[in-house]
Amino acid sequence: MSEQRLTDLEIRLAEQDQTLQDLSDMVNRQWQEIELLKRKLTQANDRIVTLEEALPDAAAEKPPHY
């Protein structure tokens, strides 16, 4: 194998290693963001449930025209 070809392969391998590291970092950041959004969604859902439970029962109330 020629020295130039070996050098080219080493360069390509280094570039691919960097690309893999960049992709791994991106996936890690996205995972963290997804976890944050899931926590916020759970908090919002809990808040909605709490507010709904605090509402008076609409079925038990008579309409104002009665």
C-alpha positions as CSV (number, residue, x, y, z in Angstrom):
1,M,0.0,0.0,0.0
2,S,1.4,3.4,-0.9
3,E,2.2,5.9,1.8
4,Q,-0.2,8.4,0.2
5,R,-3.0,5.9,0.2
6,L,-2.3,5.1,3.9
7,T,-2.3,8.8,4.8
8,D,-5.6,9.3,2.9
9,L,-7.2,6.4,4.8
10,E,-5.9,7.8,8.2
11,I,-7.4,11.2,7.3
12,R,-10.7,9.7,6.4
13,L,-10.8,7.7,9.6
14,A,-10.0,10.8,11.7
15,E,-12.8,12.7,9.9
16,Q,-15.3,9.8,10.5
17,D,-14.3,9.7,14.2
18,Q,-15.0,13.4,14.5
19,T,-18.3,13.0,12.7
20,L,-19.3,10.2,15.0
21,Q,-18.4,12.3,18.1
22,D,-20.4,15.2,16.7
23,L,-23.4,13.0,16.2
24,S,-23.1,11.5,19.6
25,D,-22.9,15.0,21.2
26,M,-26.0,16.0,19.2
27,V,-28.0,13.0,20.2
28,N,-27.0,13.6,23.9
29,R,-28.2,17.2,23.7
30,Q,-31.4,16.2,22.1
31,W,-32.0,13.5,24.7
32,Q,-31.5,16.1,27.5
33,E,-34.0,18.4,25.8
34,I,-36.5,15.6,25.4
35,E,-36.2,14.8,29.1
36,L,-36.7,18.4,30.0
37,L,-39.8,18.7,27.7
38,K,-41.2,15.5,29.2
39,R,-40.9,16.9,32.7
40,K,-42.6,20.1,31.6
41,L,-45.4,18.2,29.9
42,T,-46.0,16.1,33.0
43,Q,-46.0,19.3,35.2
44,A,-48.5,21.0,32.8
45,N,-50.7,17.9,32.8
46,D,-50.7,17.7,36.6
47,R,-51.6,21.4,36.7
48,I,-54.5,20.8,34.3
49,V,-55.8,17.9,36.3
50,T,-55.6,19.9,39.5
51,L,-57.5,22.8,37.9
52,E,-60.2,20.5,36.5
53,E,-60.7,18.9,39.9
54,A,-61.2,22.3,41.5
55,L,-64.0,23.2,39.0
56,P,-67.5,22.7,40.2
57,D,-69.4,19.8,38.8
58,A,-71.2,21.3,35.7
59,A,-73.7,18.4,35.5
60,A,-75.0,19.1,39.0
61,E,-75.6,22.8,38.4
62,K,-78.9,24.0,36.9
63,P,-78.6,26.3,34.0
64,P,-79.1,30.0,34.8
65,H,-82.5,30.1,33.1
66,Y,-84.2,27.7,35.5
